[in-house]
Amino acid sequence: MPTFEELLAEGAAVPTDGWDFSWFDGRATEQRPSWGYARLIAERMAKVEAALDIQTGGGEVLATIPVAPRLLAATESWPPNLAIARRNLAKFDAAVVEIDNEADLPFPTDHFDLVVSRHPVVTRWDEVHRVLRPHGSYLSQQIGAGTVRELRDFMMGAQPVKMERFPMMVVAEAEAAGMVVTDLRQEALRMEFFDVAAVVHFLRKVIWTVPDFTVDAYRDRLAELHTFMDRHGPFVAHAQRFLIEAQPAD
């Protein structure tokens, strides 16, 4: 069995570029939402002429669609992901544009039939409304309030839950921007971490869980977590997810 120090080193060495989570196979598990986000966007992409994926990451999910619209674009803010996204989406001749997550979208008004986004850091509802055609739609799987709070609170102590991540708050923001919410679903999904290397890699990759995380700064908490898992098995947390679909009201 690897030692604590070996596990720390392993978790710290894994590259964090893109949104490929295949390294976690056998190290951690996460229950998937019942609605099947990848399937939903594939169905919708096959029926439209122009679509946009906001905050695409490395384009991993978008790249799974079997049929792409004639015009396909994506945005991403993190430079290391841009090359990955451009490579993954080259088969669709998709334009991958680098913009800040909170910036205006660099596309004309009434330009897209469909806008999608998986786990956006922020949603500019006013810009989504602007770039959508009158009968277009926005489909997004988002991270809900209190996601993975068991791990965050273990590492940092009890933390407040961000109100802006509650689905009812997101619905209010959408409606204030002139959107009508046509579908809203939410689920709590079980996660299990089997060793401390998986925890280290997860916290390095999903940086908003513990924003100031470094192995050195949290070594004592990681040591306690390693002892717990060695004695009692996986560390269990829950990912909060919700699906929201909306259309322009006018």
C-alpha positions, 0 to 999 in steps of 0.5 A, a space after each residue: 500500500 502507498 504511504 501517506 507521503 506517496 499519495 500526496 505526491 501522486 495527487 499533486 503530480 497529476 495534470 489539472 488541464 481540461 475537464 477529463 476526470 478519467 484519472 479518478 477511475 478506481 480512486 473516486 466515484 460520483 453519481 451522475 444526474 438522472 437527466 443525462 446532460 450530454 444526451 440532452 445537448 446532443 439531442 438539441 444540437 442535432 436540431 438547430 443551425 447555430 449553437 454556443 457552449 459557454 465555459 466549455 472547459 476543454 470541450 470534452 462534453 461538447 465533443 461527444 455530440 454525434 451531430 453538430 449544427 452548421 455554426 458551432 462556437 464555444 467560449 473558455 477563460 482559462 488559457 490551458 483549456 483553450 488548446 485542448 478545446 480547440 483540438 477536441 472541437 476541430 472536427 466540428 470546425 467550431 470557433 473557440 473564443 477566449 473571454 473572461 467568464 464575466 465578459 460580454 459575449 463576442 457574438 451578434 444579437 439574435 445569433 444562436 438557436 441554442 446556448 448551453 453551459 455545463 457547470 458555469 462559474 457565472 451566468 450572464 443572463 443578460 448576454 444569454 438573452 441577447 445572443 439567443 434568437 427569439 425562439 431559442 433556448 438556454 440549457 445548463 447543468 449547474 453546481 448547486 448550493 452546498 456542493 461537496 460541503 462535507 469535504 470543504 467543511 472538513 478541510 476549512 471548518 464550517 463554511 457558509 453556503 452561498 445563496 447565489 447557488 440556490 436554484 430559486 436565486 438562479 431562476 430569479 436572475 434569469 427572469 430578471 433578464 427577460 427569460 422564462 424558465 421552462 424546466 428546473 430539476 435538482 439532485 444531490 449526488 453521492 461522491 466517494 473518495 477512496 484515498 487521499 491522492 484523489 482528494 488532493 487531485 480533486 481540490 487542485 482541479 476543482 479549485 473553488 471547493 477550497 480556494 486556498 488549497 495547497 498540499 503544504 497548507 492543508 497537510 495536517 487535515 490531509 493526514 487526518 483524512 488519510 487516517 480516517 479512510 485507512 480505518 473506516 473506508 471512503 470519505 463520502 460527500 454529495 455534489 449538488 446539481 441542477 438542470 435549468 432550461 430557459 427561453 427569451 420571454 419576448 
